[in-house]
Amino acid sequence: MTSAERRARERQELHERILDAARELFARHGYEAVTLRKIAEAIEYTPAAIYGHFRDKDELIRTLCKRDFDVFSAGMASLASVADPLARIRRLGHEYIRFAIDHPQHYRLMFMSPAGLDHDAEALERKGDPHRDGYAFLRLSVSQALEQGLLRDEYSDADLAAQTFWAGVHGVASLQITHSDDDWVEWRPVQARATAMIDALLAGMSAAATDKRARPKPSSRAAGARRSAPRAKGGRR
C-alpha cells in the first residue's frame, strides 16, 4: 500500500468515526445540544479535524440522514418483487421494525429526533421515487391494494392508510428502542409484538374483513322461537 492509499484509508476511517459519534450523540442528546466540538471530543480529535470533513453541523446531519435513508429505502425496495400488495405491505412492516431493531441509533436519528433542516435539492429529487423513498414505496403498495379492491372503503385515501400503518409499526419500533429494558412491563418478544400489530392493522383495513363485520344472522333456534311465539289478541306481531 502506498502512502497516498494509506492516507486515503485513514481519512475515510476518520470520516466514519465522525459520523458514528455524531449519530450517537444526536440520538442521545438531541441536535441542539450537540456541537462539533463535542463530537470532536468524543473521538478524541480537535474540532479542526471535523471541519476537514464537514463544512458545518448542518452538512454533517444531512450526510448522516442521506446515508441512513439510503440503507433504509434499499431494504424497503428489495420487496418490490412481492406481487401481492397486502403480502408486500406485511413484509414492509416487518422490514421496518427489523431495521429499527438492528440500527437503533440510526432509527432514533431518522424517526425520533426531528432535525429541523430544510430539504436540499438532492433530497427533493428522491421524494416520491419508490426506489429511493421508503414512504413512497409504502404508499405505492397501498395504492395497488386499493386498485385491486383489497382494502375497505374507509381507507380509500392511500396516504391515510399508509400513515395509519406506519404509525402502528413505528409504535412497536420506538417502544422497543426506548423501553425494552424497562422491567415495569412484562414485555413479550418483539417479533411477537410486531406480528400482532401488523396482523391487527391489516385485518382491520382489509376488505376481506368487511363481511365478518356484518351483523350475524339469527340462529335457527332464535328464528324458530319467533315463529312459534303466540300472537297477541287483537294485535299484530
Residue frames as a rotation matrix with the C-alpha (Angstrom) as fourth column:
MET 1
0.577 0.817 0.000 0.00
0.817 -0.577 0.000 0.00
0.000 0.000 -1.000 0.00
THR 2
-0.266 -0.662 0.700 1.37
0.616 -0.676 -0.405 3.40
0.742 0.323 0.587 -0.97
SER 3
-0.840 -0.092 -0.534 1.49
0.500 -0.510 -0.699 6.31
-0.208 -0.855 0.475 1.45
ALA 4
-0.808 0.585 -0.064 -1.25
-0.559 -0.729 0.396 8.04
0.185 0.356 0.916 -0.54
GLU 5
-0.165 0.756 -0.633 -3.50
-0.078 0.630 0.773 5.00
0.983 0.177 -0.045 -0.29
ARG 6
-0.433 -0.055 -0.900 -2.83
0.826 0.375 -0.420 4.74
0.360 -0.926 -0.117 3.43
ARG 7
-0.969 0.077 -0.235 -3.70
0.034 -0.900 -0.435 8.42
-0.245 -0.430 0.869 3.95
ALA 8
-0.543 0.817 -0.192 -6.91
-0.606 -0.224 0.763 7.99
0.581 0.531 0.617 1.95
ARG 9
-0.128 0.477 -0.870 -7.89
0.389 0.831 0.398 4.97
0.912 -0.287 -0.292 4.04
GLU 10
-0.666 -0.186 -0.722 -7.14
0.746 -0.158 -0.647 6.80
0.006 -0.970 0.244 7.28
ARG 11
-0.930 0.366 -0.029 -9.18
-0.367 -0.928 0.059 9.78
-0.005 0.066 0.998 6.12
GLN 12
-0.266 0.872 -0.411 -12.13
-0.386 0.295 0.874 7.53
0.883 0.391 0.259 5.29
GLU 13
-0.256 0.115 -0.960 -11.88
0.724 0.681 -0.112 5.78
0.641 -0.723 -0.258 8.65
LEU 14
-0.904 -0.084 -0.419 -11.92
0.356 -0.690 -0.630 9.15
-0.236 -0.719 0.654 10.44
HIS 15
-0.724 0.687 -0.057 -14.90
-0.558 -0.535 0.634 10.21
0.405 0.491 0.771 8.32
GLU 16
-0.067 0.706 -0.705 -16.80
0.104 0.708 0.699 7.14
0.992 -0.026 -0.121 9.50
ARG 17
-0.502 -0.172 -0.847 -15.82
0.831 0.173 -0.528 7.70
0.237 -0.970 0.056 13.14
ILE 18
-0.984 0.169 -0.049 -17.13
-0.155 -0.964 -0.216 11.25
-0.084 -0.205 0.975 12.97
LEU 19
-0.390 0.892 -0.229 -20.47
-0.576 -0.042 0.817 10.09
0.719 0.450 0.530 11.55
ASP 20
-0.102 0.331 -0.938 -20.85
0.480 0.842 0.245 7.26
0.871 -0.426 -0.245 14.07
ALA 21
-0.734 -0.228 -0.640 -20.07
0.679 -0.279 -0.679 9.53
-0.023 -0.933 0.360 17.02
ALA 22
-0.908 0.419 0.013 -22.38
-0.413 -0.900 0.140 12.26
0.070 0.121 0.990 15.73
ARG 23
-0.249 0.854 -0.457 -25.26
-0.232 0.406 0.884 9.83
0.940 0.326 0.098 15.20
GLU 24
-0.187 0.134 -0.973 -24.98
0.791 0.608 -0.068 8.51
0.582 -0.783 -0.220 18.75
LEU 25
-0.861 -0.186 -0.474 -24.69
0.457 -0.692 -0.559 11.97
-0.224 -0.698 0.680 20.32
PHE 26
-0.777 0.629 0.017 -27.59
-0.513 -0.650 0.561 13.40
0.364 0.427 0.828 18.30
ALA 27
-0.095 0.771 -0.629 -29.81
0.063 0.635 0.770 10.44
0.993 0.033 -0.109 19.24
ARG 28
-0.238 -0.068 -0.969 -28.88
0.897 0.368 -0.246 10.67
0.374 -0.927 -0.027 22.91
HIS 29
-0.547 -0.132 -0.826 -28.87
0.634 -0.710 -0.306 14.45
-0.546 -0.692 0.472 23.46
GLY 30
0.629 0.777 0.019 -30.72
0.581 -0.454 -0.676 16.00
-0.516 0.436 -0.737 20.51
TYR 31
0.335 -0.496 0.801 -29.39
0.840 -0.229 -0.493 18.19
0.428 0.838 0.340 17.73
GLU 32
0.729 0.022 0.684 -29.42
-0.057 -0.994 0.093 21.47
0.682 -0.106 -0.724 19.57
ALA 33
0.906 -0.325 0.270 -27.32
-0.299 -0.043 0.953 20.18
-0.298 -0.945 -0.136 22.48
VAL 34
0.455 -0.754 0.474 -24.57
0.644 0.646 0.410 18.69
-0.615 0.119 0.780 20.33
THR 35
0.712 -0.341 -0.614 -21.81
-0.544 -0.821 -0.174 20.81
-0.445 0.458 -0.770 18.84
LEU 36
0.753 -0.531 -0.389 -18.98
-0.139 0.449 -0.883 19.88
0.644 0.719 0.264 16.51
ARG 37
-0.169 -0.824 0.541 -16.64
-0.822 -0.185 -0.538 20.41
0.544 -0.535 -0.646 19.45
LYS 38
0.155 0.300 0.941 -18.48
-0.835 0.548 -0.038 17.74
-0.527 -0.781 0.336 21.45
ILE 39
0.984 0.167 -0.066 -18.28
-0.173 0.782 -0.599 15.37
-0.048 0.600 0.798 18.51
ALA 40
0.347 -0.932 -0.104 -14.55
-0.393 -0.043 -0.919 16.02
0.852 0.360 -0.381 18.25
GLU 41
-0.214 -0.400 0.891 -14.12
-0.974 0.022 -0.223 15.33
0.069 -0.916 -0.395 21.97
ALA 42
0.632 0.561 0.535 -16.00
-0.609 0.786 -0.105 12.04
-0.479 -0.260 0.838 21.60
ILE 43
0.950 -0.311 0.017 -13.48
0.246 0.715 -0.654 10.77
0.191 0.626 0.756 19.06
GLU 44
0.532 -0.766 -0.362 -10.53
0.415 -0.137 0.899 12.48
-0.739 -0.628 0.245 20.78
TYR 45
-0.212 -0.544 0.812 -9.72
0.960 -0.271 0.069 14.83
0.183 0.794 0.579 17.91
THR 46
-0.757 -0.052 -0.652 -9.66
0.233 -0.953 -0.195 18.59
-0.611 -0.299 0.733 17.59
PRO 47
0.310 0.929 -0.204 -12.60
0.142 -0.258 -0.956 20.46
-0.940 0.267 -0.212 16.04
ALA 48
-0.065 -0.410 -0.910 -10.35
-0.833 -0.480 0.276 21.27
-0.550 0.776 -0.310 13.10
ALA 49
-0.920 -0.277 0.279 -10.43
-0.122 0.876 0.466 17.59
-0.373 0.395 -0.839 12.18
ILE 50
-0.125 0.957 0.263 -14.23
0.598 0.284 -0.750 17.74
-0.792 0.063 -0.607 11.89
TYR 51
0.486 0.326 -0.811 -14.10
-0.282 -0.820 -0.498 20.85
-0.827 0.471 -0.307 9.70
GLY 52
-0.574 -0.741 -0.349 -11.74
-0.627 0.123 0.770 19.00
-0.527 0.660 -0.535 7.40
HIS 53
-0.901 0.294 0.319 -14.64
0.396 0.859 0.325 16.68
-0.179 0.419 -0.890 6.56
PHE 54
0.055 0.986 0.157 -17.79
0.989 -0.075 0.131 18.78
0.141 0.148 -0.979 7.02
ARG 55
-0.392 -0.188 0.900 -18.37
0.334 -0.941 -0.051 22.47
0.857 0.281 0.432 6.47
ASP 56
-0.575 0.284 0.767 -20.74
-0.754 -0.549 -0.362 22.76
0.319 -0.786 0.529 9.45
LYS 57
-0.749 0.309 0.587 -23.13
-0.255 0.682 -0.685 20.77
-0.612 -0.663 -0.432 11.62
ASP 58
0.291 0.921 -0.258 -25.95
-0.629 -0.018 -0.777 21.03
-0.721 0.388 0.574 9.07
GLU 59
0.149 -0.303 -0.941 -23.83
-0.917 0.314 -0.247 19.39
0.371 0.900 -0.231 6.39
LEU 60
-0.871 -0.478 0.110 -22.89
-0.477 0.773 -0.419 16.62
0.115 -0.418 -0.901 8.82
ILE 61
-0.381 0.815 0.436 -26.56
-0.320 0.326 -0.889 15.99
-0.867 -0.479 0.136 9.69
ARG 62
0.467 0.568 -0.678 -27.58
-0.818 -0.015 -0.575 15.91
-0.337 0.823 0.457 6.02
THR 63
-0.312 -0.667 -0.677 -24.81
-0.816 0.553 -0.170 13.43
0.487 0.499 -0.716 5.27
LEU 64
-0.901 0.009 0.434 -25.97
-0.301 0.707 -0.640 11.19
-0.312 -0.707 -0.634 8.12
CYS 65
-0.027 0.994 0.105 -29.62
-0.428 0.084 -0.900 11.34
-0.903 -0.069 0.423 7.11
LYS 66
0.326 0.114 -0.939 -28.90
-0.945 0.058 -0.321 10.67
0.018 0.992 0.127 3.44
ARG 67
-0.639 -0.658 -0.399 -26.76
-0.638 0.743 -0.203 7.65
0.430 0.125 -0.894 4.25
ASP 68
-0.833 0.334 0.441 -29.22
-0.180 0.591 -0.786 6.17
-0.523 -0.734 -0.433 6.74
PHE 69
0.198 0.962 -0.187 -32.23
-0.535 -0.054 -0.843 6.71
-0.821 0.267 0.505 4.49
ASP 70
-0.064 -0.299 -0.952 -30.33
-0.963 0.267 -0.019 5.10
0.260 0.916 -0.305 1.60
VAL 71
-0.945 -0.319 -0.072 -29.91
-0.281 0.905 -0.321 1.91
0.168 -0.283 -0.944 3.64
PHE 72
-0.545 0.810 0.216 -33.49
-0.136 0.168 -0.976 2.05
-0.827 -0.562 0.019 4.87
SER 73
0.248 0.694 -0.676 -35.02
-0.794 -0.254 -0.552 2.68
-0.556 0.673 0.488 1.44
ALA 74
-0.428 -0.473 -0.770 -32.95
-0.824 0.554 0.118 -0.07
0.371 0.685 -0.627 -0.16
GLY 75
-0.968 0.101 0.228 -34.37
-0.046 0.827 -0.561 -2.54
-0.245 -0.554 -0.796 2.35
MET 76
-0.099 0.989 -0.108 -37.91
-0.286 -0.133 -0.949 -1.42
-0.953 -0.063 0.296 1.52
ALA 77
0.224 0.183 -0.957 -37.37
-0.944 -0.204 -0.260 -1.50
-0.243 0.962 0.127 -2.25
SER 78
-0.806 -0.582 -0.108 -35.94
-0.592 0.786 0.178 -5.03
-0.019 0.207 -0.978 -2.06
LEU 79
-0.587 0.668 0.457 -39.53
0.173 0.655 -0.736 -6.22
-0.791 -0.353 -0.500 -1.56
ALA 80
-0.295 0.474 -0.830 -40.73
-0.808 -0.587 -0.048 -4.88
-0.510 0.657 0.556 -4.91
SER 81
-0.779 -0.071 -0.623 -40.80
-0.491 0.687 0.536 -8.41
0.390 0.723 -0.570 -6.33
VAL 82
-0.812 0.578 0.076 -43.60
0.335 0.569 -0.751 -9.42
-0.478 -0.585 -0.656 -3.91
ALA 83
-0.826 0.449 0.341 -46.59
0.279 -0.200 0.939 -9.36
0.490 0.871 0.040 -6.29
ASP 84
0.143 0.939 -0.314 -49.47
0.813 0.070 0.578 -9.37
0.565 -0.337 -0.753 -3.77
PRO 85
-0.098 -0.219 0.971 -49.77
-0.118 -0.966 -0.230 -5.79
0.988 -0.137 0.069 -2.38
LEU 86
0.750 0.424 0.508 -51.09
-0.528 -0.078 0.845 -6.93
0.398 -0.902 0.165 1.01
ALA 87
0.811 -0.543 -0.218 -48.35
0.584 0.771 0.253 -9.53
0.031 -0.333 0.942 1.37
ARG 88
-0.045 -0.851 0.524 -45.84
0.643 -0.426 -0.636 -6.82
0.764 0.308 0.567 0.42
ILE 89
0.232 0.196 0.953 -47.24
-0.457 -0.843 0.284 -4.38
0.859 -0.501 -0.106 2.98
ARG 90
0.992 0.127 0.023 -46.98
-0.088 0.531 0.843 -7.09
0.095 -0.838 0.538 5.62
ARG 91
0.435 -0.900 -0.028 -43.34
0.879 0.431 -0.204 -7.70
0.196 0.064 0.979 4.68
LEU 92
-0.028 -0.412 0.911 -42.69
0.213 -0.893 -0.398 -3.95
0.977 0.183 0.113 4.70
GLY 93
0.714 0.364 0.599 -43.92
-0.473 -0.379 0.795 -3.75
0.516 -0.851 -0.098 8.27
HIS 94
0.911 -0.407 -0.061 -41.58
0.352 0.693 0.629 -6.48
-0.214 -0.595 0.775 9.42
GLU 95
0.170 -0.884 0.435 -38.66
0.857 -0.085 -0.508 -4.98
0.487 0.460 0.743 7.46
TYR 96
0.285 0.022 0.958 -39.32
-0.150 -0.986 0.067 -1.58
0.947 -0.163 -0.278 9.04
ILE 97
0.900 0.104 0.423 -39.24
-0.428 0.031 0.903 -2.99
0.081 -0.994 0.073 12.58
ARG 98
0.718 -0.695 0.023 -36.20
0.692 0.717 0.084 -5.15
-0.075 -0.044 0.996 11.78
PHE 99
0.106 -0.681 0.724 -34.29
0.496 -0.595 -0.632 -2.06
0.862 0.426 0.275 10.60
ALA 100
0.492 0.140 0.859 -35.17
-0.509 -0.755 0.415 -0.23
0.707 -0.641 -0.300 13.82
ILE 101
0.976 -0.100 0.192 -34.01
-0.103 0.562 0.821 -3.13
-0.190 -0.821 0.538 16.00
ASP 102
0.526 -0.818 0.233 -30.79
0.850 0.496 -0.178 -3.67
0.030 0.292 0.956 14.05
HIS 103
-0.468 -0.676 0.569 -29.96
0.667 -0.693 -0.275 0.06
0.580 0.251 0.775 13.84
PRO 104
0.286 0.715 -0.638 -31.48
0.958 -0.229 0.173 1.76
-0.022 -0.661 -0.750 16.90
GLN 105
-0.240 -0.419 -0.876 -29.29
0.427 -0.856 0.292 4.86
-0.872 -0.303 0.384 16.75
HIS 106
-0.970 -0.032 0.240 -29.97
0.238 -0.293 0.926 5.27
0.040 0.955 0.292 13.04
TYR 107
-0.234 0.971 0.052 -33.68
0.800 0.162 0.577 4.91
0.552 0.176 -0.815 13.73
ARG 108
0.154 0.240 -0.958 -33.62
0.840 -0.542 0.000 7.47
-0.520 -0.805 -0.285 16.54
LEU 109
-0.674 -0.517 -0.528 -31.94
0.170 -0.804 0.569 9.96
-0.719 0.293 0.630 14.26
MET 110
-0.948 0.250 0.198 -34.29
0.198 -0.023 0.980 9.32
0.250 0.968 -0.028 11.34
PHE 111
-0.258 0.966 -0.031 -37.68
0.295 0.110 0.949 8.99
0.920 0.235 -0.313 13.03
MET 112
0.456 0.437 -0.775 -37.43
0.843 0.067 0.533 10.06
0.285 -0.897 -0.338 16.66
SER 113
-0.058 -0.543 -0.837 -35.28
0.633 -0.668 0.390 13.21
-0.772 -0.508 0.383 16.53
PRO 114
0.782 0.424 0.456 -36.58
0.617 -0.421 -0.665 15.89
-0.090 0.802 -0.591 14.13
ALA 115
-0.206 -0.974 0.090 -33.62
0.970 -0.191 0.150 17.65
-0.129 0.119 0.985 12.56
GLY 116
0.524 0.482 -0.702 -35.44
0.414 -0.865 -0.284 20.81
-0.744 -0.142 -0.653 11.58
LEU 117
-0.580 -0.773 -0.256 -33.38
0.059 -0.353 0.934 21.13
-0.812 0.527 0.251 8.41
ASP 118
0.361 0.617 -0.699 -34.67
-0.722 -0.289 -0.628 22.27
-0.590 0.732 0.341 5.05
HIS 119
0.517 -0.142 0.844 -34.55
0.429 0.896 -0.113 19.58
-0.740 0.420 0.524 2.39
ASP 120
-0.315 -0.683 -0.659 -31.79
-0.384 -0.544 0.746 20.25
-0.868 0.488 -0.091 -0.11
ALA 121
0.091 0.360 -0.929 -32.11
-0.987 -0.094 -0.134 19.75
-0.136 0.928 0.346 -3.87
GLU 122
-0.713 -0.429 -0.554 -30.69
-0.527 0.850 0.020 16.24
0.462 0.306 -0.832 -3.72
ALA 123
-0.876 0.436 0.205 -33.20
0.073 0.541 -0.838 15.17
-0.476 -0.720 -0.506 -1.09
LEU 124
-0.061 0.910 -0.411 -36.10
-0.553 -0.374 -0.744 16.66
-0.831 0.182 0.526 -3.06
GLU 125
-0.306 -0.113 -0.945 -35.07
-0.924 0.273 0.266 14.65
0.228 0.955 -0.188 -6.12
ARG 126
-0.962 -0.134 -0.238 -35.67
-0.078 0.970 -0.232 11.47
0.262 -0.204 -0.943 -4.14
LYS 127
-0.630 0.762 0.150 -39.12
-0.370 -0.125 -0.921 12.46
-0.683 -0.635 0.361 -2.86
GLY 128
0.338 0.911 -0.237 -41.85
-0.741 0.102 -0.664 10.32
-0.580 0.400 0.709 -4.38
ASP 129
-0.019 -0.422 -0.906 -39.46
-0.830 0.512 -0.221 7.85
0.557 0.749 -0.360 -6.01
PRO 130
0.858 0.472 0.204 -40.46
-0.499 0.669 0.551 4.40
0.123 -0.575 0.809 -4.66
HIS 131
0.610 -0.695 -0.381 -36.93
0.442 0.697 -0.565 3.11
0.658 0.176 0.732 -5.27
ARG 132
-0.469 -0.874 0.129 -35.35
0.444 -0.360 -0.821 5.80
0.763 -0.328 0.557 -3.08
ASP 133
-0.576 0.401 0.712 -38.18
-0.705 -0.685 -0.185 6.96
0.414 -0.609 0.677 -0.82
GLY 134
-0.981 0.118 -0.156 -39.46
0.176 0.882 -0.436 4.41
0.086 -0.455 -0.886 1.72
TYR 135
-0.456 0.868 -0.198 -42.74
-0.076 -0.260 -0.963 6.23
-0.887 -0.424 0.184 2.30
ALA 136
-0.156 0.375 -0.914 -43.38
-0.955 -0.294 0.042 6.48
-0.253 0.879 0.404 -1.44
PHE 137
-0.771 -0.169 -0.614 -42.88
-0.393 0.885 0.249 2.72
0.502 0.433 -0.749 -1.73
LEU 138
-0.848 0.527 -0.064 -45.35
0.350 0.465 -0.813 2.02
-0.399 -0.711 -0.579 1.07
ARG 139
-0.232 0.793 -0.564 -47.87
-0.445 -0.602 -0.664 4.42
-0.865 0.097 0.492 -0.47
LEU 140
-0.419 0.022 -0.908 -47.46
-0.892 0.178 0.416 2.75
0.171 0.984 -0.055 -3.87
SER 141
-0.951 0.042 -0.307 -48.15
0.079 0.991 -0.107 -0.64
0.300 -0.126 -0.946 -2.30
VAL 142
-0.582 0.786 -0.206 -51.27
0.227 -0.086 -0.970 0.72
-0.781 -0.612 -0.128 -0.59
SER 143
-0.215 0.488 -0.846 -52.45
-0.803 -0.581 -0.131 2.29
-0.556 0.652 0.516 -3.87
GLN 144
-0.673 -0.078 -0.735 -52.07
-0.583 0.668 0.463 -1.04
0.455 0.740 -0.496 -5.64
ALA 145
-0.914 0.382 -0.139 -54.04
0.386 0.707 -0.592 -2.76
-0.128 -0.595 -0.794 -2.87
LEU 146
-0.341 0.813 -0.473 -56.80
-0.180 -0.550 -0.816 -0.18
-0.923 -0.193 0.333 -3.33
GLU 147
-0.358 0.151 -0.922 -56.84
-0.926 -0.185 0.329 -0.64
-0.120 0.971 0.206 -7.10
GLN 148
-0.758 0.008 -0.652 -57.31
-0.210 0.943 0.257 -4.37
0.617 0.332 -0.714 -6.60
GLY 149
0.211 0.952 0.220 -60.14
-0.519 -0.082 0.851 -3.87
0.828 -0.294 0.477 -4.10
LEU 150
-0.115 -0.367 -0.923 -58.16
0.465 0.801 -0.377 -5.38
0.878 -0.473 0.079 -1.23
LEU 151
-0.941 -0.220 -0.256 -58.80
0.330 -0.434 -0.839 -2.58
0.074 -0.874 0.481 1.30
ARG 152
-0.114 0.948 -0.296 -62.02
0.929 -0.003 -0.370 -1.38
-0.351 -0.317 -0.881 2.87
ASP 153
0.305 0.343 0.889 -63.75
0.743 -0.669 0.003 1.72
0.596 0.659 -0.459 1.50
GLU 154
0.951 0.081 -0.299 -62.87
0.275 -0.664 0.696 3.67
-0.143 -0.744 -0.653 4.66
TYR 155
0.200 -0.964 -0.173 -59.22
0.188 -0.136 0.973 3.53
-0.962 -0.227 0.154 3.57
SER 156
0.678 0.128 0.724 -59.66
0.723 0.058 -0.688 4.79
-0.131 0.990 -0.053 0.01
ASP 157
0.862 -0.496 0.104 -57.22
-0.480 -0.865 -0.147 7.62
0.163 0.076 -0.984 0.84
ALA 158
0.617 -0.661 -0.427 -53.84
0.373 0.723 -0.581 5.99
0.693 0.199 0.693 0.16
ASP 159
-0.323 -0.772 0.548 -51.97
-0.192 -0.513 -0.837 8.47
0.927 -0.376 0.018 2.33
LEU 160
0.200 0.464 0.863 -54.30
-0.949 -0.129 0.289 7.94
0.245 -0.876 0.415 5.28
ALA 161
0.972 0.185 -0.147 -53.96
-0.159 0.973 0.169 4.16
0.174 -0.141 0.975 5.01
ALA 162
0.317 -0.933 -0.169 -50.17
0.378 0.287 -0.880 4.31
0.870 0.215 0.444 4.61
GLN 163
-0.352 -0.464 0.813 -49.75
-0.471 -0.663 -0.582 6.71
0.809 -0.587 0.015 7.53
THR 164
0.562 0.597 0.572 -52.01
-0.813 0.272 0.515 4.61
0.152 -0.754 0.639 9.76
PHE 165
0.899 -0.288 -0.331 -49.95
0.251 0.956 -0.149 1.52
0.360 0.050 0.932 9.03
TRP 166
-0.025 -0.960 0.277 -46.72
0.192 -0.277 -0.942 3.46
0.981 0.030 0.191 9.54
ALA 167
0.021 0.087 0.996 -47.93
-0.824 -0.562 0.066 4.75
0.566 -0.822 0.060 12.91
GLY 168
0.902 0.402 0.159 -48.58
-0.422 0.741 0.522 1.20
0.092 -0.538 0.838 14.09
VAL 169
0.673 -0.696 -0.251 -45.19
0.588 0.709 -0.389 -0.24
0.449 0.114 0.887 13.20
HIS 170
-0.124 -0.696 0.707 -43.43
-0.096 -0.701 -0.707 2.89
0.988 -0.155 0.020 14.43
GLY 171
0.492 0.375 0.786 -45.08
-0.792 -0.181 0.582 2.35
0.361 -0.909 0.208 17.81
VAL 172
0.982 -0.173 -0.075 -43.66
0.188 0.934 0.302 -1.16
0.018 -0.311 0.950 18.07
ALA 173
0.318 -0.929 0.188 -40.22
0.622 0.055 -0.781 0.00
0.716 0.366 0.595 16.93
SER 174
-0.056 -0.362 0.931 -39.99
-0.334 -0.871 -0.359 3.04
0.941 -0.331 -0.072 19.19
LEU 175
0.744 0.345 0.572 -41.18
-0.648 0.167 0.743 1.20
0.161 -0.924 0.348 22.28
GLN 176
0.858 -0.482 -0.177 -38.60
0.482 0.875 -0.046 -1.50
0.177 -0.046 0.983 21.66
ILE 177
0.052 -0.900 0.433 -35.82
0.474 -0.360 -0.804 1.07
0.879 0.247 0.408 21.38
THR 178
-0.244 -0.148 0.958 -36.81
-0.462 -0.851 -0.249 3.23
0.852 -0.504 0.140 24.35
HIS 179
0.155 0.466 0.871 -38.47
-0.982 -0.024 0.187 0.83
0.108 -0.885 0.454 26.80
SER 180
0.469 0.082 -0.880 -37.34
-0.290 0.955 -0.066 -2.73
0.834 0.286 0.471 26.17
ASP 181
-0.517 -0.736 -0.436 -35.15
0.249 0.358 -0.900 -2.61
0.819 -0.574 -0.002 29.28
ASP 182
-0.492 0.427 0.759 -37.96
-0.793 -0.580 -0.188 -1.28
0.360 -0.694 0.623 31.49
ASP 183
-0.886 0.083 -0.456 -38.96
0.179 0.969 -0.171 -4.14
0.428 -0.233 -0.873 33.80
TRP 184
-0.687 0.722 0.083 -42.17
-0.516 -0.405 -0.754 -2.35
-0.511 -0.561 0.651 34.83
VAL 185
0.401 0.793 -0.458 -43.84
-0.893 0.227 -0.389 -4.11
-0.205 0.565 0.799 31.89
GLU 186
-0.075 -0.362 0.929 -43.55
-0.070 0.931 0.357 -7.83
-0.995 -0.039 -0.095 31.20
TRP 187
-0.007 0.020 -1.000 -42.66
-0.907 -0.422 -0.002 -7.34
-0.422 0.906 0.021 27.56
ARG 188
0.714 0.210 0.668 -43.50
0.118 0.904 -0.410 -10.07
-0.690 0.371 0.621 25.10
PRO 189
-0.260 -0.878 0.403 -40.84
0.643 0.154 0.750 -10.86
-0.720 0.454 0.524 22.45
VAL 190
-0.370 0.077 -0.926 -40.58
-0.369 -0.927 0.070 -8.04
-0.853 0.367 0.372 19.94
GLN 191
-0.967 0.027 -0.252 -41.23
-0.229 0.329 0.916 -10.34
0.108 0.944 -0.312 16.99
ALA 192
-0.543 0.826 -0.154 -44.50
0.840 0.530 -0.115 -11.46
-0.013 -0.192 -0.981 18.61
ARG 193
-0.069 0.498 -0.864 -45.49
0.379 -0.788 -0.485 -7.83
-0.923 -0.361 -0.135 19.17
ALA 194
-0.695 -0.254 -0.673 -44.54
-0.479 -0.534 0.697 -6.93
-0.536 0.806 0.249 15.61
THR 195
-0.935 0.354 -0.034 -46.60
0.225 0.663 0.714 -9.76
0.275 0.660 -0.699 14.17
ALA 196
-0.303 0.866 -0.398 -49.59
0.886 0.103 -0.451 -8.96
-0.350 -0.489 -0.799 16.37
MET 197
-0.197 0.192 -0.961 -49.55
-0.014 -0.981 -0.193 -5.28
-0.980 -0.024 0.196 15.37
ILE 198
-0.817 -0.185 -0.546 -49.14
-0.516 -0.186 0.836 -5.93
-0.256 0.965 0.057 11.66
ASP 199
-0.831 0.555 -0.026 -51.79
0.507 0.777 0.372 -8.65
0.227 0.296 -0.928 11.63
ALA 200
-0.192 0.794 -0.577 -54.24
0.750 -0.260 -0.608 -6.43
-0.633 -0.550 -0.545 13.53
LEU 201
-0.377 -0.003 -0.926 -53.69
-0.318 -0.939 0.133 -3.47
-0.870 0.345 0.353 11.21
LEU 202
-0.900 -0.016 -0.435 -54.14
-0.430 0.189 0.883 -5.48
0.068 0.982 -0.177 8.04
ALA 203
-0.700 0.706 -0.108 -57.12
0.713 0.699 -0.057 -7.40
0.036 -0.117 -0.993 9.43
GLY 204
-0.125 0.672 -0.730 -58.83
0.518 -0.583 -0.626 -4.12
-0.846 -0.456 -0.275 10.25
MET 205
-0.274 -0.071 -0.959 -58.05
-0.538 -0.815 0.214 -2.48
-0.797 0.575 0.185 6.91
SER 206
-0.972 -0.210 0.110 -58.59
-0.045 0.618 0.785 -5.46
-0.232 0.758 -0.610 4.63
ALA 207
-0.368 0.870 -0.327 -61.75
-0.894 -0.235 0.382 -5.67
0.256 0.433 0.864 2.53
ALA 208
-0.419 0.173 -0.891 -61.91
-0.003 0.981 0.192 -9.35
0.908 0.083 -0.411 3.44
ALA 209
-0.916 0.045 -0.398 -62.77
0.401 0.125 -0.908 -8.30
0.009 -0.991 -0.133 6.98
THR 210
-0.759 0.647 0.069 -65.87
-0.631 -0.758 0.167 -6.39
0.160 0.083 0.984 5.86
ASP 211
-0.064 0.770 -0.635 -68.08
-0.321 0.586 0.744 -9.47
0.945 0.252 0.210 5.61
LYS 212
-0.390 -0.150 -0.908 -67.03
0.672 0.628 -0.392 -10.59
0.630 -0.763 -0.145 9.05
ARG 213
-0.990 -0.006 -0.142 -68.15
0.101 -0.734 -0.672 -7.26
-0.100 -0.679 0.727 10.44
ALA 214
-0.489 0.872 0.000 -71.68
-0.403 -0.226 0.887 -7.64
0.774 0.434 0.462 9.08
ARG 215
-0.158 0.524 0.837 -74.45
-0.980 0.022 -0.199 -8.31
-0.123 -0.852 0.510 11.57
PRO 216
-0.968 -0.231 0.100 -74.65
-0.222 0.971 0.092 -12.07
-0.118 0.067 -0.991 12.23
LYS 217
-0.316 0.887 -0.336 -77.76
-0.443 0.176 0.879 -13.90
0.839 0.426 0.338 11.06
PRO 218
0.100 0.409 0.907 -80.06
-0.993 0.096 0.066 -15.14
-0.060 -0.907 0.416 13.83
SER 219
-0.878 -0.419 0.231 -79.54
-0.429 0.903 0.005 -18.71
-0.210 -0.095 -0.973 14.90
SER 220
-0.598 0.671 -0.438 -82.06
-0.083 0.492 0.867 -21.35
0.797 0.555 -0.239 13.82
ARG 221
-0.505 0.398 -0.766 -83.21
0.846 0.407 -0.345 -21.72
0.175 -0.822 -0.542 17.44
ALA 222
-0.720 0.211 -0.661 -83.96
0.158 -0.878 -0.451 -18.00
-0.676 -0.429 0.599 17.77
ALA 223
-0.806 0.428 -0.409 -85.76
-0.565 -0.347 0.748 -17.95
0.178 0.834 0.522 14.42
GLY 224
-0.550 0.608 -0.572 -87.90
0.352 0.790 0.502 -20.93
0.757 0.075 -0.649 15.46
ALA 225
-0.600 0.298 -0.742 -88.78
0.749 -0.118 -0.652 -19.26
-0.282 -0.947 -0.152 18.73
ARG 226
-0.792 0.301 -0.531 -90.03
-0.338 -0.941 -0.029 -16.21
-0.508 0.156 0.847 16.89
ARG 227
-0.714 0.532 -0.455 -92.15
-0.389 0.240 0.890 -18.33
0.583 0.812 0.036 14.53
SER 228
-0.382 0.555 -0.739 -93.81
0.603 0.755 0.256 -20.19
0.701 -0.348 -0.623 17.43
ALA 229
-0.970 0.020 -0.242 -94.44
0.181 -0.604 -0.776 -17.10
-0.162 -0.796 0.583 19.56
PRO 230
-0.200 0.977 0.077 -98.21
0.941 0.213 -0.262 -16.65
-0.272 0.020 -0.962 20.19
ARG 231
-0.603 0.083 0.793 -99.96
0.402 -0.827 0.392 -13.74
0.689 0.555 0.466 18.55
ALA 232
-0.917 0.276 -0.288 -101.46
0.154 -0.421 -0.894 -11.25
-0.368 -0.864 0.343 20.94
LYS 233
-0.133 0.961 0.243 -105.24
0.925 0.209 -0.318 -10.92
-0.356 0.182 -0.916 20.86
GLY 234
0.789 0.612 -0.049 -106.50
0.536 -0.726 -0.431 -8.20
-0.300 0.314 -0.901 18.59
GLY 235
0.512 -0.656 -0.555 -102.99
-0.454 -0.755 0.474 -7.18
-0.730 0.009 -0.684 17.69
ARG 236
0.873 -0.325 -0.364 -100.24
-0.257 0.327 -0.909 -7.85
0.414 0.887 0.202 15.23
ARG 237
0.619 -0.760 -0.197 -96.92
0.758 0.513 0.404 -9.43
-0.206 -0.399 0.893 15.59
